Structures are given as structure tokens and as C-alpha cells.
């Protein structure tokens, strides 16, 4: 595997640490690790998307959670956590934010009082339409780096990692 170009580190502000702004970073074995590369891509994609949205503030999981809630009315918190591959504590915080934005609502199930069902609000459905449009425009910039066949192969290979 080829190593990425060396990058410049930001200046260290801690006492006793010299300014490293011009020092090239040796990534050691990290570029050969699948997880390192996937995480770097995820960070780049998210930063670019947030930049595209300008000053709108929301967490990275909110878009996916809202999309799943809209597509699956009545989905439970547990089902949502499993679909997003996140733990229940993160799901609760995510739903708190969606409710705070007025995009989703939790309702105690009439069949099982331990279960909360989730539904998107009209504002949530409207937000998803807008966010989806922005996401598609944002992703086109990155998808354009690949031919249609390469993109399908890339998506297939990535999906294989979490559907095994």
C-alpha cells in the first residue's frame, strides 16, 4: 500500500513543546491500516458536508437517524440503535437532539410500555428533504473521483465490512 503524502503538523501550544508547524509527519504503519483510512475518509466527508451546510449545527448521526425514522415510522429506539450500529446511550442523546430540533418525537408504545416508537415530525421530514439534497450535492463531489463502476465496487467492498 502506498503511504499518503507527509503533512504539516499544527504548531504545539503546550509549554515545553517546540513549534512543529514545519515538521513533516511520518505516519508509520497507519496508512496500511483499513480502519485508519476509513476513519480519515469519514472525517473528510463529514467536515466537507458540515462546511457545505455553513452554520447549521447538528451531530453526524442525526442525518442517518432522521432518514431511518422517516423511512421506518414507528421504529423503536433499540431498532434504530441496531440499524446505526451505535449503543443505546448514544441513541438516547441523538434522539434528544432530534427532539430539541423539533425533527422527531418519541411515543411510548401502546403494545409494550417499555418500548418507545419514533416518528418524524413535519419539520423533520422537511429538514430531511433539504439535508438529503445537500448530502447528494456534497457526495457528488467525492463520487466524481471514481468511474461509476469504481464507485459501485467501492461501495460494495465497504458494505461487505459491516454486513459480514
Beta strands, then each sheet from edge to edge (+ up, - down):
strand 1: 104-108
strand 2: 116-120
sheet 1: 1+ 2-
end
